[in-house]
Amino acid sequence: MARRKSLRSQLYGAARDLGNVEAASKGPTAYGKRVVRRSVYRKTNSGLAGLLRAFGLSGGRRR
C-alpha cells in the first residue's frame, strides 16, 4: 500500500505544477529558463547542504 502524501507536499507539488503551466503558456523560452533555473538551484542547494553536513552544521529535519 502506497504512503499518503502530506498536505504540505501536495500543496508544494500543486504550486510547482502551476508554475510550470504558467511558464509554458508564455512560450518555450520561458519554460526553458524555468527548467534551467530549477536545475541550478537544485545543484547549488545540494552542494551547500553537503558542505554544511561536512562541518556538522546541518540539523536535518526537525519533527
PyMOL commands that set and color helices and strands:
alter all, ss='L'
color gray80, all
select helices_A, chain A and resi 7-25+28-54
alter helices_A, ss='H'
color red, helices_A
deselect
rebuild
show_as cartoon
